[in-house]
Amino acid sequence: MKKKTGLLSLVVVGLLAFSQGSVSVASAAEMEVMDYTPLKIDNNLTVKKFSDGRIEPIENAKSLTEKQQDEVLSEMGYTEKESEELSEAEKVYLITEGGVKVKVTQSEMVHKYFDLSGKEHIITPENEAEINKIKEADLKKIKGDKFSTSAMGSVNDGTFSGTSSIHYMGKTANGREYKYSYRTHFNWSNIPWITLSDRVAHAFQSHTSAIGSKADFFYRSANGNWHDGEFSNIDQSQILGTIGSVRLIPIKEQYGTLYTEVRIPEAHGGGTGSFANSYAHSYTEVPFAISLGSVSITGTGLGDFWSWRSNFTIGQWD
């Protein structure tokens, strides 16, 4: 009987310990949920703002007025100018996702041109004129003798721009990982000479794991209205990054964003987070071949290739 009583006591003690442990975990989760301040946007909208700067996701973001959307985005870290540059669809997505915009340091962009012979040229202010002549000669071979640069302006007309941004979305339920959304943005402010399949990509650190990706593409028609386009493919097969394919339109204004939600172990908090960004603009129907490594992207093909790097402090948003 004594042995049975002892065994029963151990079982009871074990159950109590397990129960207490469960209560502790639940309490930690509840503390995370309760760690916010109600923030009044106007008389009709109050949102939750967490102590780490995040805004709680708003499911009905599409039904908000433009002023309400801009106010919420301001609380998420967007300047008035940045909000003005966002389309309606982008605003809705960002507010629905929630979180807070992270301070990012972006390296100087490197612009390369891969010519018809396969040679790689790094474009600098010193050799720009020389590379432009090579470009023009290649374009005439590709497009034929009827191709004229005078009809479309300078070869290096500055119509492309690229940048990046990050959203911090809190920690996972068990508190062991940070949740981030990495974004690589591109913009064409004039009609590209070649409108074929381009590729936008980002590659992250080995300790970073991807959860999922999406992409947005927008273009402005001749009547001034913005329209939703789409990426033809999003390749998520590589462990260290994501590659998106988008076919440009022979139109003046178009831009897009590749998004990837990632997780970073809490042990790396306070360290430098980093991801590489690139955009490949192909001059032929064969798109650039993109290879991803740890915070590195290489491309081979015929056309322009832009690359840069984005750094931030893990676990901090300002």
C-alpha positions as CSV (number, residue, x, y, z in Angstrom):
1,M,0.0,0.0,0.0
2,K,2.8,2.4,0.8
3,K,4.4,1.9,-2.6
4,K,1.0,2.6,-4.2
5,T,0.5,5.7,-2.1
6,G,3.9,7.0,-3.0
7,L,3.3,6.4,-6.7
8,L,0.0,8.2,-6.5
9,S,1.7,11.1,-4.7
10,L,4.3,11.4,-7.5
11,V,1.5,11.4,-10.1
12,V,-0.4,14.1,-8.2
13,V,2.7,16.2,-7.7
14,G,3.6,15.8,-11.4
15,L,0.1,16.9,-12.5
16,L,0.3,19.9,-10.3
17,A,3.7,20.9,-11.6
18,F,2.4,20.5,-15.2
19,S,-0.7,22.4,-14.4
20,Q,1.3,25.2,-12.8
21,G,3.7,25.3,-15.8
22,S,0.7,25.6,-18.1
23,V,-0.7,28.4,-16.2
24,S,2.7,30.2,-16.4
25,V,2.9,29.8,-20.1
26,A,-0.7,31.0,-20.5
27,S,0.0,34.0,-18.3
28,A,3.0,35.0,-20.4
29,A,0.8,34.8,-23.6
30,E,-1.9,36.9,-21.9
31,M,0.7,39.5,-20.8
32,E,1.8,39.8,-24.5
33,V,-1.8,40.3,-25.6
34,M,-2.6,42.8,-22.8
35,D,0.6,44.9,-23.3
36,Y,-1.0,47.6,-25.3
37,T,-2.5,51.1,-25.1
38,P,-5.8,52.0,-26.8
39,L,-5.0,54.7,-29.3
40,K,-7.8,57.0,-30.5
41,I,-7.4,57.8,-34.2
42,D,-10.7,59.7,-34.3
43,N,-14.2,59.5,-32.9
44,N,-15.0,56.4,-35.0
45,L,-11.7,54.5,-34.7
46,T,-9.6,53.3,-31.8
47,V,-6.7,50.9,-32.4
48,K,-4.3,48.9,-30.2
49,K,-0.7,50.1,-30.0
50,F,1.7,47.7,-28.2
51,S,4.6,48.9,-26.1
52,D,7.1,47.8,-28.7
53,G,5.6,50.2,-31.2
54,R,3.4,47.8,-33.2
55,I,-0.1,48.5,-34.3
56,E,-2.5,45.6,-34.1
57,P,-3.7,44.3,-37.5
58,I,-6.9,45.9,-38.6
59,E,-9.1,43.5,-40.6
60,N,-11.5,46.1,-42.0
61,A,-8.7,48.3,-43.3
62,K,-10.4,48.7,-46.7
63,S,-13.5,50.3,-45.1
64,L,-11.4,53.0,-43.4
65,T,-11.4,56.6,-44.8
66,E,-8.2,57.8,-46.5
67,K,-7.5,60.1,-43.5
68,Q,-7.9,57.2,-41.0
69,Q,-5.6,55.0,-43.1
70,D,-2.9,57.8,-43.2
71,E,-3.2,58.3,-39.4
72,V,-2.8,54.6,-38.8
73,L,0.2,54.4,-41.1
74,S,1.7,57.4,-39.3
75,E,1.5,55.5,-36.0
76,M,3.2,52.6,-37.8
77,G,6.2,54.8,-38.7
78,Y,5.3,56.1,-42.2
79,T,5.9,59.8,-43.0
80,E,3.3,61.8,-44.8
81,K,5.3,61.6,-48.0
82,E,5.7,57.9,-47.8
83,S,1.9,57.5,-47.3
84,E,1.2,59.7,-50.3
85,E,3.3,57.4,-52.5
86,L,1.4,54.3,-51.5
87,S,-1.5,53.0,-53.6
88,E,-4.9,52.3,-52.0
89,A,-4.2,48.5,-52.2
90,E,-0.8,48.9,-50.5
91,K,-2.3,50.9,-47.6
92,V,-4.9,48.3,-47.1
93,Y,-2.3,45.5,-47.1
94,L,0.0,47.3,-44.6
95,I,-2.7,48.1,-42.2
96,T,-4.2,44.6,-42.4
97,E,-0.8,43.2,-41.7
98,G,-0.1,45.6,-38.8
99,G,3.2,45.9,-37.0
100,V,5.7,48.8,-37.2
101,K,8.1,50.1,-39.8
102,V,11.7,49.3,-38.9
103,K,14.6,51.7,-39.4
104,V,16.7,50.4,-42.2
105,T,20.2,51.3,-43.4
106,Q,20.5,50.7,-47.1
107,S,23.9,50.3,-48.8
108,E,24.8,52.2,-52.0
109,M,23.2,50.5,-55.0
110,V,25.5,48.7,-57.5
111,H,24.5,48.9,-61.1
112,K,25.9,46.3,-63.6
113,Y,25.3,45.8,-67.3
114,F,25.8,42.4,-68.9
115,D,26.5,42.8,-72.6
116,L,25.8,40.5,-75.6
117,S,29.1,38.8,-75.2
118,G,28.4,38.0,-71.6
119,K,30.8,40.5,-70.2
120,E,29.9,42.2,-66.9
121,H,30.3,45.9,-66.6
122,I,30.0,47.8,-63.2
123,I,28.6,51.2,-64.1
124,T,30.3,54.2,-62.4
125,P,30.1,57.9,-63.2
126,E,33.6,57.6,-64.8
127,N,32.7,54.9,-67.3
128,E,28.9,55.6,-67.7
129,A,29.2,57.2,-71.2
130,E,31.3,54.3,-72.4
131,I,28.9,51.7,-71.1
132,N,26.0,53.6,-72.6
133,K,27.6,53.2,-76.1
134,I,27.9,49.4,-75.5
135,K,24.3,49.3,-74.4
136,E,23.1,51.2,-77.4
137,A,25.0,49.0,-79.8
138,D,23.6,45.9,-78.2
139,L,20.0,47.3,-78.2
140,K,20.3,48.0,-82.0
141,K,21.4,44.4,-82.6
142,I,18.5,43.1,-80.5
143,K,15.8,45.5,-81.8
144,G,17.2,46.0,-85.3
145,D,18.4,49.0,-87.3
146,K,15.1,50.8,-86.8
147,F,15.9,51.2,-83.1
148,S,16.5,54.8,-82.2
149,T,17.7,56.1,-78.9
150,S,16.7,59.7,-79.8
151,A,13.0,58.7,-79.8
152,M,13.3,57.5,-76.1
153,G,15.9,59.8,-74.5
154,S,19.2,58.9,-73.0
155,V,20.2,55.3,-72.5
156,N,20.8,56.1,-68.9
157,D,17.7,58.1,-68.3
158,G,17.3,57.2,-64.6
159,T,13.8,55.7,-64.9
160,F,14.5,52.8,-62.5
161,S,14.8,53.0,-58.8
162,G,14.9,50.4,-56.1
163,T,14.6,50.4,-52.3
164,S,13.7,48.2,-49.4
165,S,11.7,48.2,-46.1
166,I,11.0,46.1,-43.1
167,H,8.0,45.6,-40.8
168,Y,8.4,44.2,-37.3
169,M,5.3,42.2,-36.3
170,G,6.2,41.0,-32.8
171,K,7.2,37.6,-31.5
172,T,5.9,34.1,-32.1
173,A,3.4,32.7,-29.5
174,N,6.2,30.9,-27.6
175,G,8.3,34.1,-27.5
176,R,11.4,32.5,-29.1
177,E,11.4,34.2,-32.5
178,Y,11.0,37.6,-33.9
179,K,8.5,38.1,-36.8
180,Y,9.5,40.4,-39.7
181,S,8.2,41.2,-43.1
182,Y,11.1,41.9,-45.6
183,R,10.2,44.0,-48.7
184,T,12.1,44.8,-51.9
185,H,10.5,47.6,-53.9
186,F,11.1,48.7,-57.6
187,N,9.8,51.6,-59.6
188,W,9.9,52.6,-63.2
189,S,9.0,56.3,-63.7
190,N,9.2,56.2,-67.5
191,I,8.6,53.7,-70.3
192,P,11.3,51.0,-70.3
193,W,12.9,50.3,-73.6
194,I,12.5,46.6,-73.1
195,T,9.3,45.2,-71.4
196,L,10.0,41.5,-70.9
197,S,10.2,39.3,-67.8
198,D,12.2,40.9,-65.0
199,R,13.2,39.4,-61.7
200,V,13.2,40.9,-58.2
201,A,14.8,39.0,-55.4
202,H,16.0,39.2,-51.8
203,A,18.3,36.8,-49.8
204,F,18.7,36.7,-46.0
205,Q,21.0,35.3,-43.3
206,S,21.3,31.6,-42.5
207,H,19.6,32.0,-39.2
208,T,16.5,33.5,-40.8
209,S,13.7,31.3,-42.0
210,A,11.0,32.2,-44.5
211,I,7.3,31.6,-43.7
212,G,5.7,32.8,-47.0
213,S,5.9,35.3,-49.8
214,K,3.6,37.5,-51.9
215,A,4.0,40.3,-54.4
216,D,2.2,43.4,-55.7
217,F,2.5,45.1,-59.1
218,F,0.8,48.4,-60.1
219,Y,0.7,50.5,-63.2
220,R,-0.8,53.8,-64.2
221,S,-2.8,53.9,-67.4
222,A,-3.0,56.8,-69.8
223,N,-6.1,58.2,-68.1
224,G,-4.1,58.6,-64.8
225,N,-5.8,55.7,-63.0
226,W,-3.8,53.1,-61.1
227,H,-4.4,49.4,-61.9
228,D,-3.4,46.1,-60.2
229,G,-1.0,44.0,-62.2
230,E,0.5,40.7,-61.1
231,F,3.8,38.8,-60.8
232,S,4.0,35.8,-63.1
233,N,5.8,33.7,-60.6
234,I,7.1,33.7,-57.0
235,D,9.9,31.1,-56.5
236,Q,10.1,30.1,-52.8
237,S,12.1,26.9,-53.4
238,Q,15.4,28.3,-52.1
239,I,16.1,28.3,-48.4
240,L,17.9,31.6,-48.2
241,G,15.6,33.8,-50.2
242,T,12.8,34.5,-52.7
243,I,12.7,35.4,-56.4
244,G,9.8,37.0,-58.1
245,S,9.2,37.3,-61.8
246,V,7.2,40.2,-63.3
247,R,6.5,41.2,-66.9
248,L,6.7,44.9,-67.4
249,I,4.2,46.9,-69.5
250,P,5.1,49.5,-72.1
251,I,3.7,52.3,-70.0
252,K,5.1,55.3,-68.2
253,E,4.6,54.5,-64.5
254,Q,4.8,51.1,-62.9
255,Y,6.1,49.7,-59.6
256,G,6.0,46.7,-57.4
257,T,7.0,45.0,-54.2
258,L,8.2,41.5,-53.2
259,Y,7.3,40.6,-49.6
260,T,8.6,37.7,-47.5
261,E,7.6,37.0,-43.9
262,V,10.5,35.6,-41.9
263,R,11.4,34.4,-38.4
264,I,14.6,35.2,-36.5
265,P,15.6,33.4,-33.3
266,E,15.4,35.7,-30.2
267,A,19.0,34.7,-29.4
268,H,20.1,37.1,-32.2
269,G,18.3,40.1,-30.6
270,G,20.5,43.2,-30.6
271,G,22.6,41.9,-33.5
272,T,22.7,43.1,-37.0
273,G,19.9,41.8,-39.3
274,S,20.7,41.9,-43.0
275,F,19.2,40.9,-46.4
276,A,20.4,41.4,-49.9
277,N,18.1,43.0,-52.6
278,S,18.3,42.9,-56.4
279,Y,16.5,43.7,-59.6
280,A,17.3,42.2,-63.0
281,H,16.0,43.8,-66.2
282,S,16.4,41.4,-69.1
283,Y,16.9,42.6,-72.7
284,T,15.8,39.3,-74.2
285,E,12.9,36.8,-73.7
286,V,15.4,34.7,-71.6
287,P,15.2,36.1,-68.0
288,F,18.2,36.5,-65.8
289,A,19.4,33.4,-63.9
290,I,19.4,34.3,-60.2
291,S,21.5,32.5,-57.6
292,L,20.9,33.2,-53.9
293,G,23.4,32.7,-51.0
294,S,23.5,34.0,-47.5
295,V,22.9,37.7,-47.9
296,S,24.1,37.5,-51.5
297,I,22.6,37.5,-54.9
298,T,24.3,36.9,-58.2
299,G,22.7,37.3,-61.7
300,T,23.7,36.3,-65.2
301,G,21.9,37.3,-68.4
302,L,21.7,40.1,-70.8
303,G,20.7,43.5,-69.5
304,D,20.8,45.6,-66.3
305,F,21.3,44.3,-62.8
306,W,20.9,46.4,-59.7
307,S,21.8,45.2,-56.2
308,W,22.0,46.6,-52.7
309,R,22.0,45.5,-49.1
310,S,19.6,46.4,-46.2
311,N,20.7,46.3,-42.5
312,F,18.8,46.8,-39.3
313,T,19.1,45.9,-35.6
314,I,17.2,42.7,-34.7
315,G,14.6,43.2,-32.0
316,Q,14.6,47.0,-32.4
317,W,12.3,49.1,-34.6
318,D,13.5,52.7,-34.1
